[in-house]
């Protein structure tokens, strides 16, 4: 059996949402953290995708302690940072 992969996802804009949907189709992936500026959007996505084990963290709250919590979480393997898809 393949090992489970825990993920922290930074950003759920256009690109981040595409990455999230791809992760949700993988039986091996679990999204444990979403870091997002628009908390209402992130919480809406968590609810619609039934992400019971996912913690939403505000971009403004990514203090050293919260970042250490995420990076120190042994369930997390990759970190996906999803930047803007437009250069406008």
N, C-alpha and C positions, 0 to 999 in steps of 0.2 A: 504494500500500500504506500502511496506517495505521501510525503510529509505535508501537513497543513501550513499555509503561508499567511501570516498576519500582516496587514497593510495599514499605514497611515497615509491618508490622502489629503494633500494640501490644495484646496480649491475645488469647487464644484460648479464652475462656470461651464462653458460649452465643452472644452476639452476634458475637464475633470469629470463631467457627467458621462461622457463617452467612455473614459477609462473606468469609471465606477460600474457602468453597465457591463463592460467586458469582464470586470472582476466578479460581478454577481453571477455570471454564467460559468465561472470556474468553481468546480466542487472543492478545489484546494484552497481558495482564497477566502479570507475573512477580513472585512474592513473594520478595524477597531477604533480608529480615530478619523474624523473629518475636521480639518482646520479651514475655516471660512470666515470672510468678513461679513457676509449677509447671513446672520444666524437664522432668520426666518426661513430662508431658502434651504439652508442645510437641514433644519429640523423637518421641513416639509419633505425633503428627499428621504431622510431617515424613516419618517413615518410611512411614506408611500412604498418604500422598498423593504419595509419590515426589518430594519437593521437593529434588532434588539440589543446587540452587544456593542453598538457603535456609540462612542462619546463624541459630541460636537464641542469643538474648542474655538472660541473667537480668535481671530487674527490678533486683536488687541490684547487678548489674554495669554498670548504665547510668551509668557514670562519665562525666565530661566527655570523656575520650578516646574511649570507645566511642560516645557519642552523636555526637561530631564525625565519627567514622568513618561512621556511618549517614547523617547529614545532609550530609556531604561527598561521599557516593557519587553520582556523576553519573548512575547508572542509576535512582536513586530519584526519583519525581515526587510522588505523593501519600503522605501518612502517615495511616493510619487508626488512631485510638485507640478501642478498644472497651471502654467502661466497664461496670460492673455493670448488669444488666437489672432488678434488684430493689432496692428502697429499704429492705429489712429491715435 
